[in-house]
Amino acid sequence: MAESVYKVIELVGVSTESWEKAATAAVERASKSLRELRIAEVVEQDLQLDDGKVVAYRVKVKVSFKYEDED
């Protein structure tokens, strides 16, 4: 089996509906500019509040993708 290297970045996704949609937004946006996404791990969740009411769900996501050398 050939050796592989993966890079990990952190993203923050935001949704007014749910944490799941916030995570999905982060991954879908990353997939537009990165190839070979492998793993997405939610590492933190929080809520944005306004006047004591939830206005947004936020998730911090670590996303890994295959690192390719520029030849």
ABEGO torsion letter per residue (X at the ends): XBBBBBBBBBBBBBBAABAAAAAAAAAAAAAAABBGBABBBBABBBBBBBGGBBABBBBBBBBBBBBBBBX
